[in-house]
Amino acid sequence: MKAYVHVTLKKGVLDPQGKAIGQALHGMGFDEVGEVRQGKTIELEVAPGTDIKRIEQMCEKLLANTVVEDYRIELAA
């Protein structure tokens, strides 16, 4: 089973990388793009039936800095 952990900066936390991406897209003529926020996705192969609480523990302890980042878990077969 796969677990995808999507990690993003919390609202209100400055995102200079997202800002740079947005400026680059505008410079390339993609004017329809508004605000850009950059994040990361971590793909985990976990044993079938793994409790989502275990994955949340992984996020809280290592995968996300919960002071400045939010995370969302997506499970796939």
N, CA, C and O atoms as CSV, one atom per row, in Angstrom:
chain,resi,resn,atom,element,x,y,z
A,1,MET,N,N,0.853,-1.176,0.000
A,1,MET,CA,C,0.000,0.000,0.000
A,1,MET,C,C,0.897,1.237,0.000
A,1,MET,O,O,1.978,1.227,0.590
A,2,LYS,N,N,0.451,2.283,-0.654
A,2,LYS,CA,C,1.206,3.531,-0.700
A,2,LYS,C,C,0.513,4.580,0.163
A,2,LYS,O,O,-0.714,4.657,0.228
A,3,ALA,N,N,1.330,5.369,0.812
A,3,ALA,CA,C,0.845,6.543,1.537
A,3,ALA,C,C,1.593,7.741,0.984
A,3,ALA,O,O,2.822,7.748,0.922
A,4,TYR,N,N,0.847,8.745,0.588
A,4,TYR,CA,C,1.434,9.985,0.110
A,4,TYR,C,C,1.222,11.049,1.172
A,4,TYR,O,O,0.093,11.315,1.584
A,5,VAL,N,N,2.306,11.650,1.607
A,5,VAL,CA,C,2.233,12.717,2.601
A,5,VAL,C,C,2.543,14.022,1.876
A,5,VAL,O,O,3.655,14.221,1.387
A,6,HIS,N,N,1.553,14.906,1.810
A,6,HIS,CA,C,1.706,16.203,1.159
A,6,HIS,C,C,1.996,17.235,2.244
A,6,HIS,O,O,1.169,17.467,3.126
A,7,VAL,N,N,3.170,17.852,2.174
A,7,VAL,CA,C,3.608,18.806,3.189
A,7,VAL,C,C,3.641,20.199,2.562
A,7,VAL,O,O,4.251,20.394,1.510
A,8,THR,N,N,2.992,21.162,3.202
A,8,THR,CA,C,2.973,22.543,2.729
A,8,THR,C,C,3.206,23.486,3.901
A,8,THR,O,O,2.961,23.142,5.058
A,9,LEU,N,N,3.682,24.671,3.577
A,9,LEU,CA,C,3.859,25.682,4.609
A,9,LEU,C,C,2.493,26.165,5.093
A,9,LEU,O,O,1.550,26.261,4.307
A,10,LYS,N,N,2.392,26.463,6.365
A,10,LYS,CA,C,1.153,27.005,6.914
A,10,LYS,C,C,0.897,28.384,6.332
A,10,LYS,O,O,1.822,29.096,5.941
A,11,LYS,N,N,-0.384,28.747,6.283
A,11,LYS,CA,C,-0.739,30.096,5.836
A,11,LYS,C,C,-0.072,31.102,6.756
A,11,LYS,O,O,-0.021,30.905,7.970
A,12,GLY,N,N,0.434,32.171,6.182
A,12,GLY,CA,C,1.101,33.199,6.959
A,12,GLY,C,C,2.603,33.013,7.062
A,12,GLY,O,O,3.315,33.943,7.441
A,13,VAL,N,N,3.105,31.811,6.725
A,13,VAL,CA,C,4.552,31.573,6.730
A,13,VAL,C,C,5.088,31.989,5.367
A,13,VAL,O,O,4.565,31.569,4.335
A,14,LEU,N,N,6.125,32.810,5.364
A,14,LEU,CA,C,6.699,33.276,4.106
A,14,LEU,C,C,7.210,32.100,3.279
A,14,LEU,O,O,7.782,31.150,3.813
A,15,ASP,N,N,6.996,32.179,1.974
A,15,ASP,CA,C,7.400,31.120,1.052
A,15,ASP,C,C,8.227,31.737,-0.083
A,15,ASP,O,O,7.701,31.950,-1.175
A,16,PRO,N,N,9.511,32.026,0.158
A,16,PRO,CA,C,10.322,32.665,-0.881
A,16,PRO,C,C,10.480,31.793,-2.127
A,16,PRO,O,O,10.583,32.322,-3.234
A,17,GLN,N,N,10.500,30.496,-1.970
A,17,GLN,CA,C,10.618,29.619,-3.133
A,17,GLN,C,C,9.355,29.693,-3.992
A,17,GLN,O,O,9.444,29.753,-5.218
A,18,GLY,N,N,8.196,29.690,-3.366
A,18,GLY,CA,C,6.937,29.840,-4.092
A,18,GLY,C,C,6.863,31.183,-4.802
A,18,GLY,O,O,6.399,31.269,-5.938
A,19,LYS,N,N,7.323,32.231,-4.125
A,19,LYS,CA,C,7.332,33.564,-4.725
A,19,LYS,C,C,8.233,33.596,-5.964
A,19,LYS,O,O,7.864,34.178,-6.984
A,20,ALA,N,N,9.413,32.973,-5.877
A,20,ALA,CA,C,10.339,32.928,-7.012
A,20,ALA,C,C,9.733,32.151,-8.178
A,20,ALA,O,O,9.889,32.550,-9.332
A,21,ILE,N,N,9.048,31.054,-7.891
A,21,ILE,CA,C,8.400,30.274,-8.941
A,21,ILE,C,C,7.326,31.120,-9.621
A,21,ILE,O,O,7.243,31.153,-10.849
A,22,GLY,N,N,6.512,31.798,-8.831
A,22,GLY,CA,C,5.462,32.660,-9.373
A,22,GLY,C,C,6.025,33.755,-10.262
A,22,GLY,O,O,5.495,34.014,-11.342
A,23,GLN,N,N,7.099,34.401,-9.812
A,23,GLN,CA,C,7.723,35.460,-10.614
A,23,GLN,C,C,8.281,34.903,-11.919
A,23,GLN,O,O,8.160,35.535,-12.969
A,24,ALA,N,N,8.894,33.719,-11.855
A,24,ALA,CA,C,9.438,33.103,-13.065
A,24,ALA,C,C,8.319,32.771,-14.053
A,24,ALA,O,O,8.465,32.996,-15.254
A,25,LEU,N,N,7.204,32.236,-13.552
A,25,LEU,CA,C,6.087,31.921,-14.438
A,25,LEU,C,C,5.533,33.183,-15.091
A,25,LEU,O,O,5.231,33.187,-16.285
A,26,HIS,N,N,5.401,34.249,-14.315
A,26,HIS,CA,C,4.925,35.513,-14.890
A,26,HIS,C,C,5.905,36.024,-15.943
A,26,HIS,O,O,5.492,36.518,-16.992
A,27,GLY,N,N,7.208,35.904,-15.661
A,27,GLY,CA,C,8.229,36.324,-16.614
A,27,GLY,C,C,8.188,35.525,-17.909
A,27,GLY,O,O,8.639,36.006,-18.948
A,28,MET,N,N,7.655,34.317,-17.856
A,28,MET,CA,C,7.531,33.465,-19.043
A,28,MET,C,C,6.195,33.667,-19.751
A,28,MET,O,O,5.894,32.987,-20.732
A,29,GLY,N,N,5.396,34.606,-19.248
A,29,GLY,CA,C,4.133,34.925,-19.908
A,29,GLY,C,C,2.922,34.187,-19.358
A,29,GLY,O,O,1.846,34.265,-19.952
A,30,PHE,N,N,3.057,33.480,-18.257
A,30,PHE,CA,C,1.917,32.780,-17.663
A,30,PHE,C,C,1.219,33.703,-16.668
A,30,PHE,O,O,1.272,33.494,-15.456
A,31,ASP,N,N,0.567,34.722,-17.207
A,31,ASP,CA,C,-0.035,35.762,-16.381
A,31,ASP,C,C,-1.275,35.302,-15.621
A,31,ASP,O,O,-1.726,35.987,-14.703
A,32,GLU,N,N,-1.827,34.153,-15.991
A,32,GLU,CA,C,-3.030,33.662,-15.313
A,32,GLU,C,C,-2.719,33.075,-13.942
A,32,GLU,O,O,-3.637,32.778,-13.178
A,33,VAL,N,N,-1.437,32.901,-13.618
A,33,VAL,CA,C,-1.042,32.313,-12.339
A,33,VAL,C,C,-1.102,33.378,-11.245
A,33,VAL,O,O,-0.562,34.474,-11.392
A,34,GLY,N,N,-1.765,33.031,-10.155
A,34,GLY,CA,C,-1.833,33.919,-8.998
A,34,GLY,C,C,-0.724,33.564,-8.020
A,34,GLY,O,O,0.422,33.345,-8.414
A,35,GLU,N,N,-1.075,33.509,-6.744
A,35,GLU,CA,C,-0.097,33.179,-5.709
A,35,GLU,C,C,0.369,31.732,-5.875
A,35,GLU,O,O,-0.421,30.853,-6.218
A,36,VAL,N,N,1.649,31.496,-5.631
A,36,VAL,CA,C,2.225,30.157,-5.710
A,36,VAL,C,C,2.770,29.792,-4.336
A,36,VAL,O,O,3.491,30.573,-3.715
A,37,ARG,N,N,2.420,28.598,-3.868
A,37,ARG,CA,C,2.958,28.052,-2.619
A,37,ARG,C,C,3.650,26.749,-2.970
A,37,ARG,O,O,3.067,25.896,-3.639
A,38,GLN,N,N,4.865,26.591,-2.535
A,38,GLN,CA,C,5.667,25.416,-2.843
A,38,GLN,C,C,5.578,24.433,-1.689
A,38,GLN,O,O,5.498,24.837,-0.529
A,39,GLY,N,N,5.592,23.149,-2.000
A,39,GLY,CA,C,5.543,22.116,-0.972
A,39,GLY,C,C,6.298,20.889,-1.429
A,39,GLY,O,O,7.091,20.946,-2.369
A,40,LYS,N,N,6.048,19.781,-0.760
A,40,LYS,CA,C,6.694,18.526,-1.137
A,40,LYS,C,C,5.738,17.380,-0.890
A,40,LYS,O,O,4.831,17.476,-0.062
A,41,THR,N,N,5.950,16.288,-1.620
A,41,THR,CA,C,5.192,15.063,-1.430
A,41,THR,C,C,6.173,13.952,-1.101
A,41,THR,O,O,7.181,13.779,-1.785
A,42,ILE,N,N,5.877,13.210,-0.063
A,42,ILE,CA,C,6.700,12.078,0.349
A,42,ILE,C,C,5.877,10.819,0.104
A,42,ILE,O,O,4.770,10.680,0.624
A,43,GLU,N,N,6.428,9.902,-0.691
A,43,GLU,CA,C,5.743,8.656,-1.005
A,43,GLU,C,C,6.308,7.540,-0.123
A,43,GLU,O,O,7.512,7.281,-0.126
A,44,LEU,N,N,5.428,6.891,0.626
A,44,LEU,CA,C,5.833,5.810,1.520
A,44,LEU,C,C,5.187,4.505,1.069
A,44,LEU,O,O,3.997,4.479,0.753
A,45,GLU,N,N,5.947,3.444,1.038
A,45,GLU,CA,C,5.403,2.100,0.847
A,45,GLU,C,C,5.199,1.545,2.255
A,45,GLU,O,O,6.158,1.368,3.005
A,46,VAL,N,N,3.941,1.273,2.606
A,46,VAL,CA,C,3.636,0.770,3.950
A,46,VAL,C,C,2.903,-0.560,3.847
A,46,VAL,O,O,2.297,-0.871,2.822
A,47,ALA,N,N,2.964,-1.330,4.905
A,47,ALA,CA,C,2.295,-2.630,4.937
A,47,ALA,C,C,0.789,-2.445,4.792
A,47,ALA,O,O,0.228,-1.489,5.328
A,48,PRO,N,N,0.130,-3.351,4.070
A,48,PRO,CA,C,-1.326,-3.268,3.939
A,48,PRO,C,C,-1.981,-3.226,5.321
A,48,PRO,O,O,-1.576,-3.941,6.237
A,49,GLY,N,N,-2.985,-2.386,5.448
A,49,GLY,CA,C,-3.706,-2.278,6.711
A,49,GLY,C,C,-3.044,-1.388,7.745
A,49,GLY,O,O,-3.512,-1.297,8.880
A,50,THR,N,N,-1.947,-0.723,7.357
A,50,THR,CA,C,-1.279,0.175,8.301
A,50,THR,C,C,-2.265,1.241,8.770
A,50,THR,O,O,-2.937,1.876,7.957
A,51,ASP,N,N,-2.344,1.430,10.063
A,51,ASP,CA,C,-3.240,2.422,10.655
A,51,ASP,C,C,-2.744,3.824,10.310
A,51,ASP,O,O,-1.555,4.119,10.430
A,52,ILE,N,N,-3.648,4.665,9.888
A,52,ILE,CA,C,-3.280,6.039,9.520
A,52,ILE,C,C,-2.659,6.785,10.704
A,52,ILE,O,O,-1.877,7.718,10.519
A,53,LYS,N,N,-3.012,6.365,11.917
A,53,LYS,CA,C,-2.416,6.987,13.116
A,53,LYS,C,C,-0.905,6.792,13.131
A,53,LYS,O,O,-0.173,7.672,13.584
A,54,ARG,N,N,-0.428,5.645,12.639
A,54,ARG,CA,C,1.025,5.390,12.565
A,54,ARG,C,C,1.677,6.363,11.592
A,54,ARG,O,O,2.765,6.875,11.852
A,55,ILE,N,N,1.020,6.610,10.489
A,55,ILE,CA,C,1.571,7.540,9.497
A,55,ILE,C,C,1.552,8.956,10.061
A,55,ILE,O,O,2.480,9.728,9.821
A,56,GLU,N,N,0.516,9.301,10.800
A,56,GLU,CA,C,0.468,10.610,11.459
A,56,GLU,C,C,1.635,10.762,12.438
A,56,GLU,O,O,2.231,11.835,12.537
A,57,GLN,N,N,1.957,9.683,13.159
A,57,GLN,CA,C,3.104,9.732,14.075
A,57,GLN,C,C,4.396,9.993,13.306
A,57,GLN,O,O,5.242,10.765,13.757
A,58,MET,N,N,4.551,9.351,12.146
A,58,MET,CA,C,5.735,9.591,11.311
A,58,MET,C,C,5.824,11.061,10.917
A,58,MET,O,O,6.899,11.661,10.940
A,59,CYS,N,N,4.680,11.627,10.556
A,59,CYS,CA,C,4.646,13.044,10.153
A,59,CYS,C,C,5.031,13.953,11.315
A,59,CYS,O,O,5.840,14.867,11.161
A,60,GLU,N,N,4.446,13.692,12.466
A,60,GLU,CA,C,4.687,14.527,13.642
A,60,GLU,C,C,6.130,14.437,14.125
A,60,GLU,O,O,6.680,15.424,14.615
A,61,LYS,N,N,6.750,13.266,13.993
A,61,LYS,CA,C,8.100,13.062,14.510
A,61,LYS,C,C,9.199,13.398,13.521
A,61,LYS,O,O,10.296,13.778,13.932
A,62,LEU,N,N,8.932,13.266,12.206
A,62,LEU,CA,C,10.018,13.423,11.243
A,62,LEU,C,C,9.648,14.114,9.932
A,62,LEU,O,O,10.388,14.978,9.461
A,63,LEU,N,N,8.534,13.751,9.348
A,63,LEU,CA,C,8.268,14.157,7.969
A,63,LEU,C,C,7.844,15.609,7.805
A,63,LEU,O,O,8.045,16.187,6.737
A,64,ALA,N,N,7.266,16.206,8.830
A,64,ALA,CA,C,6.814,17.597,8.742
A,64,ALA,C,C,7.258,18.360,9.981
A,64,ALA,O,O,7.242,17.835,11.094
A,65,ASN,N,N,7.649,19.593,9.767
A,65,ASN,CA,C,7.941,20.492,10.885
A,65,ASN,C,C,6.628,21.181,11.229
A,65,ASN,O,O,6.281,22.195,10.624
A,66,THR,N,N,5.902,20.642,12.188
A,66,THR,CA,C,4.539,21.099,12.451
A,66,THR,C,C,4.451,22.512,13.025
A,66,THR,O,O,3.353,23.042,13.192
A,67,VAL,N,N,5.582,23.118,13.324
A,67,VAL,CA,C,5.574,24.517,13.760
A,67,VAL,C,C,5.225,25.409,12.568
A,67,VAL,O,O,4.475,26.374,12.716
A,68,VAL,N,N,5.765,25.091,11.388
A,68,VAL,CA,C,5.568,25.944,10.212
A,68,VAL,C,C,4.915,25.216,9.037
A,68,VAL,O,O,4.618,25.842,8.020
A,69,GLU,N,N,4.685,23.901,9.157
A,69,GLU,CA,C,4.142,23.132,8.038
A,69,GLU,C,C,2.882,22.373,8.428
A,69,GLU,O,O,2.728,21.926,9.565
A,70,ASP,N,N,1.991,22.240,7.460
A,70,ASP,CA,C,0.824,21.369,7.569
A,70,ASP,C,C,1.088,20.137,6.725
A,70,ASP,O,O,1.935,20.168,5.833
A,71,TYR,N,N,0.377,19.058,6.995
A,71,TYR,CA,C,0.495,17.867,6.156
A,71,TYR,C,C,-0.873,17.258,5.941
A,71,TYR,O,O,-1.798,17.432,6.735
A,72,ARG,N,N,-0.967,16.531,4.828
A,72,ARG,CA,C,-2.181,15.805,4.476
A,72,ARG,C,C,-1.764,14.433,3.993
A,72,ARG,O,O,-0.832,14.319,3.197
A,73,ILE,N,N,-2.429,13.394,4.454
A,73,ILE,CA,C,-2.100,12.020,4.097
A,73,ILE,C,C,-3.125,11.487,3.124
A,73,ILE,O,O,-4.330,11.639,3.324
A,74,GLU,N,N,-2.630,10.851,2.052
A,74,GLU,CA,C,-3.482,10.220,1.051
A,74,GLU,C,C,-3.051,8.760,0.943
A,74,GLU,O,O,-1.871,8.475,0.737
A,75,LEU,N,N,-3.989,7.845,1.080
A,75,LEU,CA,C,-3.693,6.406,0.970
A,75,LEU,C,C,-4.151,5.889,-0.378
A,75,LEU,O,O,-5.207,6.279,-0.874
A,76,ALA,N,N,-3.349,5.003,-0.977
A,76,ALA,CA,C,-3.684,4.386,-2.253
A,76,ALA,C,C,-3.324,2.914,-2.202
A,76,ALA,O,O,-2.345,2.521,-1.568
A,77,ALA,N,N,-4.116,2.114,-2.869
A,77,ALA,CA,C,-3.869,0.663,-2.893
A,77,ALA,C,C,-2.654,0.326,-3.724
A,77,ALA,O,O,-2.300,-0.846,-3.854
